[in-house]
Amino acid sequence: MHNPLRFFRELLNQPAWVTVWVGVLMFVNLAGVAFWSESLAKIIVAVFLLSSMLMMGLYSAFGFQRILGLGHVLWVPLLGYLLVHLRQASGAFAGYLLVLSVCIGISLLFDIRDVWLYARSGRSGH
């Protein structure tokens, strides 16, 4: 078992772009708090927190490996939900949903690749 408190230490040892990307994802997801009056913003933050807990569980079991991409599995239905509701949103909230959707979509592409490579090789990869 890996100590989940060491996750961020290992994250800082990754290439700089990975650390920056994770920071962007955290910021964009938690920016939902700025739109707290919207029920969808509450869902976004809740899914982010659940995904974070799942990620820490995966890290505890496997360490910093490509399998961590499974921690974003809840983002798949969230992305669909965001895209459906994007048409109904307006103003700054619509802009936020668009940015979040793009970020989640990009992240899921990385995650799918990472989990595929992990499953195919059965070994760690960074």
Protein Blocks (a to p, Z undefined) as FASTA:
>chain_A
ZZfklmmmmmmmpcfklmmmmmmmmmmmmmmmmmmmpmklmmmmmmmmmmmmmmmmmmmm
nopafklmmmmmmmmmmmmmmmmmmmmpgcjllmmmmmmmmmmmmmmmmmmmmmmmmmmn
opacZZ
